[in-house]
């Protein structure tokens, strides 16, 4: 009798051990990530404004495409073995200036960029590939430095979409590198000051926006929390 009970206890412990290992292996990951990126894109409406606002002698120096930097971070949760969702936030900044004495043409653009992403996962022993599609609503601010003592601020908002491909090599247990490339499209509204006046070039009725499209890259790290 005691031998039978002892055998049953051993069997139960064995089954429990197998189950615990299975649960651990299939455990859904919760991750945090952060890093820095570079965006390279075009804002056609804003470029048209610059061409109209800045004297013609410098108009040909206005580049169609411009680069900016972003600082990003986020939270990701695995919904299944192949699907995850993540909340992503980045702070984007770009500055540009043109010299035409005595006038000053100095602009600083920053944007708060939250996204909700859905990712498709390809998981291997030492790395992970992720293919993601995200959408969000962004908030922009443009500072127009009219002269050394006067800066006029304009704001706008609007939706954005982004597609991203990420490669995450395992650096140590639960710690990964974060390397990604992405393409984006922004559909922002008109830039307006605190009184509701739109940003327009002198003698022009065209109202400027920061909507546009482009590509970018990110470099950072990801940490599994469980």
MDAnalysis code that builds the backbone (N, CA, C; Angstrom):
import MDAnalysis as mda
import numpy as np

u = mda.Universe.empty(678, n_residues=226, atom_resindex=np.repeat(np.arange(226), 3), trajectory=True)
u.add_TopologyAttr("name", ["N", "CA", "C"] * 226)
u.add_TopologyAttr("resid", np.arange(1, 227))
u.add_TopologyAttr("resname", ["UNK", "UNK", "UNK", "UNK", "UNK", "UNK", "UNK", "UNK", "UNK", "UNK", "UNK", "UNK", "UNK", "UNK", "UNK", "UNK", "UNK", "UNK", "UNK", "UNK", "UNK", "UNK", "UNK", "UNK", "UNK", "UNK", "UNK", "UNK", "UNK", "UNK", "UNK", "UNK", "UNK", "UNK", "UNK", "UNK", "UNK", "UNK", "UNK", "UNK", "UNK", "UNK", "UNK", "UNK", "UNK", "UNK", "UNK", "UNK", "UNK", "UNK", "UNK", "UNK", "UNK", "UNK", "UNK", "UNK", "UNK", "UNK", "UNK", "UNK", "UNK", "UNK", "UNK", "UNK", "UNK", "UNK", "UNK", "UNK", "UNK", "UNK", "UNK", "UNK", "UNK", "UNK", "UNK", "UNK", "UNK", "UNK", "UNK", "UNK", "UNK", "UNK", "UNK", "UNK", "UNK", "UNK", "UNK", "UNK", "UNK", "UNK", "UNK", "UNK", "UNK", "UNK", "UNK", "UNK", "UNK", "UNK", "UNK", "UNK", "UNK", "UNK", "UNK", "UNK", "UNK", "UNK", "UNK", "UNK", "UNK", "UNK", "UNK", "UNK", "UNK", "UNK", "UNK", "UNK", "UNK", "UNK", "UNK", "UNK", "UNK", "UNK", "UNK", "UNK", "UNK", "UNK", "UNK", "UNK", "UNK", "UNK", "UNK", "UNK", "UNK", "UNK", "UNK", "UNK", "UNK", "UNK", "UNK", "UNK", "UNK", "UNK", "UNK", "UNK", "UNK", "UNK", "UNK", "UNK", "UNK", "UNK", "UNK", "UNK", "UNK", "UNK", "UNK", "UNK", "UNK", "UNK", "UNK", "UNK", "UNK", "UNK", "UNK", "UNK", "UNK", "UNK", "UNK", "UNK", "UNK", "UNK", "UNK", "UNK", "UNK", "UNK", "UNK", "UNK", "UNK", "UNK", "UNK", "UNK", "UNK", "UNK", "UNK", "UNK", "UNK", "UNK", "UNK", "UNK", "UNK", "UNK", "UNK", "UNK", "UNK", "UNK", "UNK", "UNK", "UNK", "UNK", "UNK", "UNK", "UNK", "UNK", "UNK", "UNK", "UNK", "UNK", "UNK", "UNK", "UNK", "UNK", "UNK", "UNK", "UNK", "UNK", "UNK", "UNK", "UNK", "UNK", "UNK", "UNK", "UNK", "UNK", "UNK", "UNK", "UNK", "UNK"])
u.atoms.positions = np.array([
    [0.819, -1.206, 0.000],
    [0.000, 0.000, 0.000],
    [0.852, 1.255, 0.000],
    [1.826, 1.312, 0.931],
    [2.707, 2.471, 1.005],
    [3.533, 2.594, -0.275],
    [3.921, 1.424, -0.813],
    [4.698, 1.445, -2.046],
    [3.881, 2.036, -3.194],
    [2.581, 1.701, -3.226],
    [1.698, 2.221, -4.276],
    [1.528, 3.730, -4.149],
    [1.311, 4.200, -2.913],
    [1.138, 5.641, -2.668],
    [2.407, 6.400, -3.058],
    [3.564, 5.807, -2.667],
    [4.841, 6.446, -2.984],
    [5.040, 6.549, -4.503],
    [4.651, 5.472, -5.205],
    [4.776, 5.480, -6.666],
    [3.878, 6.541, -7.294],
    [2.648, 6.670, -6.764],
    [1.722, 7.687, -7.279],
    [2.243, 9.099, -7.031],
    [2.860, 9.333, -5.874],
    [3.418, 10.652, -5.570],
    [4.563, 10.999, -6.532],
    [5.425, 10.010, -6.802],
    [6.524, 10.221, -7.742],
    [5.982, 10.567, -9.125],
    [4.927, 9.822, -9.557],
    [4.315, 10.071, -10.862],
    [3.706, 11.464, -10.922],
    [3.035, 11.870, -9.841],
    [2.410, 13.194, -9.802],
    [3.452, 14.302, -9.887],
    [4.565, 14.127, -9.163],
    [5.631, 15.127, -9.204],
    [6.251, 15.221, -10.593],
    [6.397, 14.044, -11.226],
    [6.954, 14.010, -12.569],
    [6.063, 14.753, -13.565],
    [4.751, 14.480, -13.506],
    [3.787, 15.146, -14.400],
    [3.751, 16.645, -14.119],
    [3.794, 17.008, -12.829],
    [3.788, 18.425, -12.454],
    [4.996, 19.150, -13.017],
    [6.167, 18.455, -12.963],
    [7.390, 19.061, -13.499],
    [7.296, 19.302, -14.991],
    [6.737, 18.310, -15.706],
    [6.563, 18.463, -17.152],
    [5.631, 19.629, -17.462],
    [4.520, 19.718, -16.733],
    [3.555, 20.787, -16.964],
    [4.154, 22.156, -16.679],
    [4.927, 22.253, -15.602],
    [5.524, 23.547, -15.259],
    [6.507, 23.983, -16.322],
    [7.277, 23.038, -16.893],
    [8.200, 23.383, -17.952],
    [7.464, 23.812, -19.205],
    [6.353, 23.159, -19.500],
    [5.564, 23.521, -20.670],
    [4.992, 24.916, -20.532],
    [4.475, 25.239, -19.359],
    [3.908, 26.569, -19.122],
    [4.970, 27.632, -19.275],
    [6.149, 27.360, -18.705],
    [7.239, 28.329, -18.785],
    [7.676, 28.544, -20.220],
    [7.759, 27.425, -20.983],
    [8.198, 27.525, -22.363],
    [7.224, 28.328, -23.203],
    [5.925, 28.169, -22.960],
    [4.900, 28.849, -23.755],
    [4.452, 30.171, -23.140],
    [5.167, 30.617, -22.135],
    [4.773, 31.841, -21.450],
    [4.838, 33.029, -22.396],
    [3.817, 33.862, -22.388],
    [3.756, 35.025, -23.264],
    [4.665, 36.122, -22.726],
    [5.528, 36.635, -23.606],
    [6.529, 37.607, -23.184],
    [5.936, 39.016, -23.058],
    [6.411, 39.713, -22.046],
    [6.132, 41.137, -21.860],
    [7.473, 41.852, -21.945],
    [7.573, 42.869, -22.815],
    [8.866, 43.498, -23.085],
    [8.785, 45.013, -23.038],
    [9.920, 45.612, -22.699],
    [10.127, 47.050, -22.807],
    [11.281, 47.296, -23.767],
    [11.203, 48.365, -24.551],
    [12.277, 48.679, -25.484],
    [12.462, 50.185, -25.586],
    [13.647, 50.614, -26.040],
    [13.951, 52.033, -26.164],
    [15.138, 52.205, -27.099],
    [15.324, 53.424, -27.603],
    [16.458, 53.702, -28.470],
    [16.319, 55.016, -29.201],
    [17.035, 55.131, -30.299],
    [17.083, 56.367, -31.081],
    [16.977, 56.030, -32.553],
    [16.362, 56.913, -33.330],
    [16.194, 56.656, -34.747],
    [16.410, 57.896, -35.597],
    [16.464, 57.680, -36.909],
    [16.606, 58.757, -37.889],
    [15.479, 58.624, -38.906],
    [14.789, 59.735, -39.174],
    [13.734, 59.785, -40.188],
    [14.226, 60.608, -41.377],
    [13.908, 60.162, -42.576],
    [14.280, 60.888, -43.785],
    [13.044, 60.972, -44.659],
    [12.475, 62.197, -44.779],
    [11.207, 62.299, -45.477],
    [10.991, 63.644, -46.130],
    [9.817, 63.781, -46.728],
    [9.446, 64.998, -47.431],
    [8.104, 65.499, -46.912],
    [7.976, 66.818, -46.801],
    [6.728, 67.477, -46.413],
    [6.385, 68.480, -47.527],
    [5.677, 68.045, -48.559],
    [5.473, 68.878, -49.758],
    [4.843, 70.237, -49.467],
    [3.798, 70.285, -48.631],
    [3.143, 71.565, -48.344],
    [4.085, 72.540, -47.646],
    [4.844, 72.031, -46.684],
    [5.769, 72.894, -45.964],
    [6.916, 73.345, -46.872],
    [7.369, 72.467, -47.761],
    [8.397, 72.865, -48.719],
    [7.907, 73.972, -49.641],
    [6.642, 73.873, -50.081],
    [6.065, 74.930, -50.919],
    [6.011, 76.253, -50.159],
    [5.673, 76.176, -48.879],
    [5.670, 77.384, -48.044],
    [7.068, 78.001, -47.970],
    [8.092, 77.171, -47.775],
    [9.459, 77.688, -47.674],
    [9.894, 78.368, -48.970],
    [9.573, 77.763, -50.099],
    [9.933, 78.343, -51.393],
    [9.265, 79.697, -51.576],
    [8.001, 79.812, -51.114],
    [7.273, 81.075, -51.261],
    [7.718, 82.124, -50.241],
    [8.121, 81.682, -49.042],
    [8.436, 82.622, -47.963],
    [9.859, 83.153, -48.015],
    [10.793, 82.325, -48.506],
    [12.201, 82.710, -48.514],
    [12.544, 83.329, -49.864],
    [13.281, 84.418, -49.864],
    [13.627, 85.088, -51.127],
    [14.182, 84.122, -52.171],
    [13.873, 84.411, -53.430],
    [14.187, 83.505, -54.526],
    [15.670, 83.147, -54.603],
    [16.532, 84.050, -54.158],
    [17.968, 83.795, -54.268],
    [18.401, 82.573, -53.462],
    [17.616, 82.200, -52.464],
    [17.952, 81.004, -51.694],
    [16.944, 79.880, -51.933],
    [15.960, 80.128, -52.784],
    [14.919, 79.126, -53.014],
    [15.448, 77.824, -53.551],
    [16.505, 77.877, -54.388],
    [17.034, 76.649, -54.975],
    [17.840, 75.828, -53.982],
    [18.108, 76.385, -52.787],
    [18.853, 75.649, -51.761],
    [17.934, 74.870, -50.831],
    [16.643, 74.996, -51.017],
    [15.678, 74.301, -50.155],
    [15.576, 72.848, -50.602],
    [15.993, 71.938, -49.737],
    [16.006, 70.525, -50.069],
    [14.598, 69.937, -49.980],
    [14.280, 69.068, -50.916],
    [12.969, 68.415, -50.887],
    [12.863, 67.453, -49.702],
    [13.932, 66.656, -49.486],
    [13.948, 65.692, -48.391],
    [14.825, 66.211, -47.259],
    [14.362, 65.965, -46.037],
    [15.105, 66.408, -44.861],
    [15.141, 65.309, -43.814],
    [16.194, 65.324, -43.001],
    [16.364, 64.318, -41.952],
    [16.030, 64.907, -40.590],
    [15.513, 64.072, -39.722],
    [15.255, 64.436, -38.334],
    [15.582, 63.240, -37.456],
    [15.615, 63.451, -36.155],
    [15.909, 62.357, -35.240],
    [14.715, 62.099, -34.330],
    [14.613, 60.884, -33.830],
    [13.565, 60.549, -32.888],
    [14.133, 59.710, -31.740],
    [13.568, 59.907, -30.578],
    [13.889, 59.105, -29.405],
    [12.635, 58.300, -29.075],
    [12.773, 56.974, -28.951],
    [11.583, 56.142, -28.863],
    [11.641, 55.186, -27.677],
    [10.482, 54.691, -27.331],
    [10.352, 53.679, -26.298],
    [8.978, 53.065, -26.392],
    [8.808, 51.896, -25.771],
    [7.504, 51.264, -25.865],
    [7.370, 50.024, -25.007],
    [6.176, 49.480, -25.052],
    [5.775, 48.310, -24.279],
    [5.152, 47.316, -25.232],
    [5.578, 46.047, -25.177],
    [5.082, 45.023, -26.105],
    [4.595, 43.789, -25.346],
    [3.502, 43.207, -25.841],
    [2.926, 42.015, -25.204],
    [2.602, 40.987, -26.283],
    [3.043, 39.753, -26.071],
    [2.753, 38.675, -27.014],
    [1.339, 38.152, -26.821],
    [0.553, 38.219, -27.883],
    [-0.805, 37.696, -27.848],
    [-0.825, 36.198, -28.145],
    [0.155, 35.750, -28.937],
    [0.295, 34.325, -29.267],
    [1.744, 34.084, -29.675],
    [2.037, 32.882, -30.161],
    [3.407, 32.568, -30.566],
    [3.863, 33.415, -31.747],
    [2.924, 33.885, -32.558],
    [3.292, 34.607, -33.780],
    [2.756, 36.032, -33.856],
    [1.982, 36.461, -32.872],
    [1.384, 37.796, -32.912],
    [1.665, 38.540, -31.606],
    [2.032, 39.804, -31.736],
    [2.198, 40.652, -30.556],
    [1.585, 42.025, -30.832],
    [1.305, 42.742, -29.764],
    [0.817, 44.127, -29.859],
    [1.758, 45.000, -29.046],
    [1.960, 46.226, -29.504],
    [2.830, 47.119, -28.750],
    [2.337, 48.554, -28.808],
    [2.568, 49.261, -27.709],
    [2.343, 50.693, -27.625],
    [3.689, 51.367, -27.802],
    [3.802, 52.211, -28.823],
    [5.071, 52.825, -29.189],
    [4.942, 54.338, -29.097],
    [5.962, 54.977, -28.523],
    [5.978, 56.445, -28.463],
    [7.354, 56.936, -28.910],
    [7.359, 57.989, -29.731],
    [8.623, 58.608, -30.118],
    [8.466, 60.125, -30.114],
    [9.566, 60.793, -29.783],
    [9.634, 62.254, -29.821],
    [10.547, 62.625, -30.980],
    [9.981, 63.284, -31.980],
    [10.697, 63.628, -33.204],
    [11.077, 65.100, -33.193],
    [12.287, 65.414, -33.688],
    [12.713, 66.809, -33.767],
    [13.517, 67.027, -35.044],
    [13.266, 68.159, -35.683],
    [14.007, 68.549, -36.882],
    [14.153, 70.064, -36.890],
    [15.307, 70.557, -37.262],
    [15.521, 71.999, -37.352],
    [16.115, 72.338, -38.708],
    [15.778, 73.514, -39.213],
    [16.309, 73.969, -40.488],
    [16.376, 75.493, -40.487],
    [17.374, 76.030, -41.125],
    [17.537, 77.487, -41.179],
    [18.150, 77.879, -42.514],
    [17.802, 79.079, -42.965],
    [18.303, 79.626, -44.214],
    [18.742, 81.063, -43.965],
    [19.881, 81.429, -44.521],
    [20.457, 82.755, -44.301],
    [20.147, 83.667, -45.476],
    [19.536, 84.798, -45.156],
    [19.264, 85.839, -46.151],
    [19.230, 87.159, -45.392],
    [20.410, 87.721, -45.170],
    [20.544, 88.920, -44.350],
    [19.744, 90.082, -44.951],
    [19.023, 90.855, -44.086],
    [19.006, 90.768, -42.622],
    [17.894, 89.865, -42.061],
    [17.115, 89.226, -42.934],
    [16.002, 88.397, -42.461],
    [16.514, 87.076, -41.895],
    [15.723, 86.511, -40.959],
    [16.049, 85.226, -40.358],
    [14.973, 84.218, -40.739],
    [15.384, 83.075, -41.241],
    [14.462, 81.990, -41.573],
    [14.938, 80.761, -40.808],
    [14.417, 80.598, -39.606],
    [14.889, 79.573, -38.674],
    [13.673, 78.836, -38.117],
    [13.600, 77.526, -38.370],
    [12.434, 76.739, -37.970],
    [12.872, 75.518, -37.156],
    [12.083, 75.205, -36.134],
    [12.284, 73.984, -35.359],
    [10.957, 73.241, -35.299],
    [10.985, 71.969, -35.688],
    [9.779, 71.136, -35.704],
    [9.938, 70.018, -34.686],
    [8.948, 69.837, -33.835],
    [8.944, 68.658, -32.964],
    [7.560, 68.030, -32.970],
    [7.541, 66.739, -32.729],
    [6.284, 65.999, -32.833],
    [6.236, 64.886, -31.795],
    [5.072, 64.754, -31.138],
    [4.796, 63.640, -30.233],
    [4.074, 62.572, -31.044],
    [4.670, 61.364, -31.100],
    [4.217, 60.349, -32.040],
    [3.866, 59.026, -31.348],
    [2.666, 58.895, -30.807],
    [2.232, 57.601, -30.261],
    [1.668, 56.705, -31.369],
    [1.931, 55.397, -31.239],
    [1.413, 54.410, -32.187],
    [0.895, 53.187, -31.432],
    [-0.050, 52.499, -32.050],
    [-0.449, 51.160, -31.644],
    [-0.091, 50.224, -32.789],
    [0.780, 49.235, -32.502],
    [1.281, 48.311, -33.517],
    [0.733, 46.908, -33.302],
    [0.595, 46.176, -34.410],
    [0.394, 44.730, -34.397],
    [1.560, 44.115, -35.167],
    [2.254, 43.142, -34.555],
    [3.441, 42.536, -35.148],
    [3.227, 41.054, -35.449],
    [3.828, 40.612, -36.545],
    [3.930, 39.183, -36.843],
    [5.344, 38.737, -36.471],
    [5.463, 37.672, -35.685],
    [6.741, 37.255, -35.125],
    [7.290, 35.998, -35.794],
    [8.594, 36.006, -36.016],
    [9.331, 34.797, -36.409],
    [10.420, 34.623, -35.367],
    [10.227, 33.667, -34.453],
    [11.118, 33.502, -33.312],
    [12.063, 32.315, -33.510],
    [13.346, 32.576, -33.326],
    [14.365, 31.537, -33.361],
    [15.100, 31.526, -32.020],
    [16.033, 30.593, -31.877],
    [16.719, 30.448, -30.594],
    [17.516, 31.687, -30.208],
    [18.146, 32.339, -31.177],
    [19.052, 33.444, -30.849],
    [18.669, 34.773, -31.490],
    [17.512, 34.844, -32.135],
    [17.064, 36.118, -32.708],
    [15.574, 36.059, -32.984],
    [15.001, 37.245, -33.219],
    [13.575, 37.368, -33.537],
    [13.422, 38.361, -34.683],
    [12.600, 38.009, -35.666],
    [12.184, 38.935, -36.714],
    [10.749, 39.365, -36.427],
    [10.459, 40.654, -36.662],
    [9.103, 41.157, -36.462],
    [8.701, 42.022, -37.649],
    [7.468, 41.801, -38.133],
    [6.901, 42.596, -39.206],
    [5.659, 43.286, -38.640],
    [5.703, 44.617, -38.558],
    [4.642, 45.327, -37.864],
    [3.956, 46.390, -38.701],
    [2.712, 46.652, -38.345],
    [1.931, 47.736, -38.948],
    [1.274, 48.511, -37.816],
    [1.457, 49.840, -37.826],
    [0.938, 50.646, -36.737],
    [0.211, 51.885, -37.222],
    [-0.631, 52.427, -36.354],
    [-1.363, 53.660, -36.635],
    [-1.431, 54.477, -35.349],
    [-1.477, 55.793, -35.509],
    [-1.547, 56.651, -34.337],
    [-2.002, 58.052, -34.702],
    [-2.191, 58.871, -33.669],
    [-2.554, 60.276, -33.868],
    [-1.450, 61.120, -33.246],
    [-0.849, 62.012, -34.046],
    [0.325, 62.764, -33.629],
    [0.013, 64.237, -33.371],
    [0.910, 64.863, -32.615],
    [0.762, 66.278, -32.269],
    [2.070, 66.995, -32.590],
    [1.992, 68.037, -33.432],
    [3.175, 68.733, -33.905],
    [3.251, 70.161, -33.374],
    [4.472, 70.658, -33.294],
    [4.718, 72.063, -32.949],
    [5.831, 72.583, -33.851],
    [5.612, 73.744, -34.455],
    [6.616, 74.389, -35.276],
    [6.909, 75.772, -34.711],
    [8.180, 76.026, -34.402],
    [8.613, 77.343, -33.930],
    [9.256, 78.087, -35.082],
    [8.688, 79.247, -35.403],
    [9.205, 80.101, -36.465],
    [9.913, 81.288, -35.813],
    [11.255, 81.265, -35.849],
    [12.043, 82.342, -35.253],
    [12.097, 83.513, -36.230],
    [11.230, 84.483, -35.994],
    [11.120, 85.629, -36.906],
    [12.355, 86.523, -36.804],
    [12.821, 86.758, -35.576],
    [14.063, 87.495, -35.343],
    [14.628, 87.038, -34.002],
    [15.698, 87.664, -33.560],
    [16.371, 87.217, -32.338],
    [15.512, 87.339, -31.084],
    [14.486, 88.164, -31.137],
    [13.640, 88.364, -29.955],
    [12.221, 87.845, -30.111],
    [11.872, 87.345, -31.302],
    [10.483, 86.933, -31.560],
    [10.427, 85.544, -32.188],
    [9.679, 84.660, -31.545],
    [9.429, 83.320, -32.083],
    [7.925, 83.066, -32.052],
    [7.367, 82.679, -33.182],
    [5.939, 82.380, -33.281],
    [5.773, 80.862, -33.366],
    [4.902, 80.325, -32.531],
    [4.673, 78.880, -32.501],
    [3.366, 78.517, -33.184],
    [3.408, 77.433, -33.951],
    [2.233, 76.903, -34.640],
    [2.078, 75.428, -34.246],
    [0.846, 74.978, -34.151],
    [0.574, 73.587, -33.779],
    [-0.389, 72.944, -34.764],
    [-0.369, 71.617, -34.781],
    [-1.310, 70.859, -35.604],
    [-1.379, 69.436, -35.077],
    [-2.272, 68.657, -35.646],
    [-2.417, 67.254, -35.271],
    [-2.940, 66.466, -36.450],
    [-2.827, 65.144, -36.355],
    [-3.352, 64.325, -37.428],
    [-2.904, 62.890, -37.338],
    [-3.533, 62.016, -38.113],
    [-3.205, 60.586, -38.078],
    [-1.935, 60.260, -38.838],
    [-1.374, 59.097, -38.519],
    [-0.183, 58.610, -39.193],
    [-0.213, 57.091, -39.233],
    [0.408, 56.519, -40.253],
    [0.561, 55.071, -40.347],
    [2.035, 54.752, -40.551],
    [2.458, 53.568, -40.088],
    [3.867, 53.179, -40.215],
    [3.967, 51.673, -40.363],
    [4.800, 51.229, -41.298],
    [5.147, 49.820, -41.437],
    [6.588, 49.624, -41.014],
    [6.875, 48.544, -40.293],
    [8.200, 48.374, -39.708],
    [8.655, 46.923, -39.798],
    [9.932, 46.732, -40.095],
    [10.571, 45.419, -40.054],
    [11.697, 45.498, -39.029],
    [11.694, 44.589, -38.046],
    [12.667, 44.641, -36.958],
    [13.442, 43.331, -36.854],
    [14.720, 43.459, -36.568],
    [15.589, 42.313, -36.299],
    [16.157, 42.477, -34.900],
    [15.981, 41.440, -34.066],
    [16.392, 41.524, -32.671],
    [17.302, 40.364, -32.302],
    [18.619, 40.568, -32.374],
    [19.554, 39.504, -31.984],
    [19.636, 39.396, -30.464],
    [19.702, 38.175, -29.961],
    [19.826, 37.970, -28.520],
    [21.261, 38.273, -28.081],
    [21.397, 39.199, -27.130],
    [22.710, 39.552, -26.603],
    [23.012, 38.788, -25.320],
    [21.973, 38.515, -24.554],
    [22.062, 37.667, -23.370],
    [20.641, 37.225, -23.048],
    [20.477, 36.380, -22.052],
    [19.148, 35.865, -21.735],
    [18.197, 37.006, -21.380],
    [17.129, 37.163, -22.171],
    [16.133, 38.192, -21.918],
    [16.520, 39.580, -22.389],
    [17.687, 39.719, -23.039],
    [18.160, 41.039, -23.483],
    [18.520, 40.966, -24.962],
    [17.907, 41.844, -25.766],
    [18.064, 41.805, -27.218],
    [18.480, 43.171, -27.759],
    [19.185, 43.141, -28.881],
    [19.383, 44.352, -29.653],
    [18.110, 44.674, -30.422],
    [17.964, 45.905, -30.881],
    [16.768, 46.335, -31.606],
    [17.228, 47.108, -32.840],
    [17.081, 46.499, -34.019],
    [17.456, 47.126, -35.282],
    [16.249, 47.078, -36.202],
    [15.817, 48.229, -36.710],
    [14.610, 48.219, -37.532],
    [14.688, 49.260, -38.635],
    [13.922, 48.999, -39.686],
    [13.696, 49.952, -40.752],
    [12.203, 50.151, -40.924],
    [11.785, 51.345, -41.335],
    [10.345, 51.608, -41.426],
    [10.036, 52.597, -42.537],
    [8.782, 52.597, -42.939],
    [8.243, 53.575, -43.879],
    [6.985, 54.162, -43.254],
    [6.736, 55.450, -43.486],
    [5.611, 56.102, -42.825],
    [4.894, 57.070, -43.761],
    [3.646, 57.345, -43.415],
    [2.858, 58.377, -44.080],
    [2.113, 59.176, -43.033],
    [2.245, 60.498, -43.071],
    [1.595, 61.378, -42.108],
    [0.515, 62.213, -42.791],
    [-0.617, 62.374, -42.121],
    [-1.754, 63.089, -42.700],
    [-2.175, 64.221, -41.750],
    [-1.215, 65.102, -41.471],
    [-1.414, 66.143, -40.472],
    [-2.253, 67.305, -41.016],
    [-2.887, 68.022, -40.076],
    [-3.707, 69.165, -40.438],
    [-2.909, 70.452, -40.574],
    [-3.610, 71.570, -40.757],
    [-2.978, 72.871, -40.987],
    [-2.294, 73.390, -39.717],
    [-1.160, 74.026, -39.897],
    [-0.425, 74.640, -38.793],
    [-1.072, 75.968, -38.435],
    [-1.434, 76.132, -37.141],
    [-2.092, 77.358, -36.700],
    [-1.452, 77.879, -35.422],
    [-1.437, 79.216, -35.265],
    [-0.902, 79.801, -34.043],
    [-1.972, 79.816, -32.961],
    [-1.667, 80.424, -31.806],
    [-2.586, 80.397, -30.672],
    [-3.884, 81.140, -30.937],
    [-3.877, 82.034, -31.925],
    [-5.091, 82.787, -32.274],
    [-5.873, 82.141, -33.407],
    [-5.397, 80.986, -33.873],
    [-6.097, 80.286, -34.948],
    [-5.695, 80.715, -36.346],
    [-4.635, 81.508, -36.460],
    [-4.170, 81.951, -37.772],
    [-3.251, 80.894, -38.381],
    [-3.480, 80.561, -39.644],
    [-2.682, 79.545, -40.328],
    [-1.324, 80.091, -40.753],
    [-0.353, 79.209, -40.836],
    [0.968, 79.583, -41.319],
    [0.908, 79.709, -42.836],
    [1.157, 80.934, -43.324],
    [1.134, 81.200, -44.757],
    [2.299, 82.103, -45.123],
    [2.803, 81.936, -46.335],
    [3.844, 82.832, -46.837],
    [3.223, 84.183, -47.175],
    [4.005, 85.264, -47.081],
    [3.478, 86.587, -47.459],
    [2.929, 86.581, -48.881],
    [1.800, 87.238, -49.068],
    [1.162, 87.341, -50.381],
    [0.784, 85.979, -50.961],
    [0.483, 85.040, -50.066],
    [0.073, 83.706, -50.515],
    [-1.134, 83.249, -49.695],
    [-2.024, 82.512, -50.335],
    [-3.197, 81.987, -49.639],
    [-3.026, 80.523, -49.273],
    [-1.892, 79.926, -49.642],
    [-1.642, 78.517, -49.368],
    [-1.266, 78.331, -47.901],
    [-2.004, 77.457, -47.188],
    [-1.774, 77.215, -45.768],
    [-0.872, 75.999, -45.604],
    [0.163, 76.151, -44.792],
    [1.182, 75.115, -44.656],
    [0.725, 73.991, -43.726],
    [1.181, 72.776, -44.020],
    [0.999, 71.611, -43.152],
    [2.331, 70.852, -43.091],
    [2.393, 69.887, -42.188],
    [3.572, 69.032, -42.079],
    [3.281, 67.607, -42.552],
    [2.209, 67.429, -43.313],
    [1.916, 66.090, -43.811],
    [2.973, 65.680, -44.834],
    [3.245, 64.388, -44.906],
    [4.267, 63.912, -45.822],
    [4.511, 62.427, -45.658],
    [5.639, 61.960, -46.149],
    [5.961, 60.538, -46.120],
    [7.477, 60.378, -46.125],
    [7.939, 59.165, -45.814],
    [9.379, 58.939, -45.807],
    [9.750, 57.574, -45.273],
    [11.033, 57.416, -44.981],
    [11.576, 56.176, -44.448],
    [12.463, 56.500, -43.244],
    [12.876, 55.471, -42.514],
    [13.735, 55.704, -41.364],
    [14.336, 54.416, -40.833],
    [15.173, 54.565, -39.819],
    [15.827, 53.420, -39.185],
    [15.934, 53.680, -37.691],
    [15.955, 52.591, -36.925],
    [16.057, 52.672, -35.465],
    [17.137, 51.727, -34.950],
    [17.733, 52.127, -33.826],
    [18.709, 51.296, -33.148],
    [18.486, 51.423, -31.645],
    [18.358, 50.291, -30.957],
    [18.117, 50.342, -29.523],
    [18.246, 48.968, -28.891],
    [17.480, 48.730, -27.840],
    [17.524, 47.461, -27.125],
    [16.134, 47.080, -26.642],
    [15.946, 45.804, -26.344],
    [14.667, 45.283, -25.832],
    [14.964, 44.363, -24.658],
    [14.151, 44.464, -23.602],
    [14.318, 43.650, -22.405],
    [13.017, 42.905, -22.124],
    [13.101, 41.577, -21.991],
    [11.952, 40.786, -21.568],
    [11.789, 40.893, -20.060],
    [10.558, 41.152, -19.606],
    [10.316, 41.348, -18.193],
    [9.918, 40.067, -17.467],
    [9.679, 38.991, -18.203],
    [9.294, 37.722, -17.563],
    [9.959, 36.534, -18.219],
])
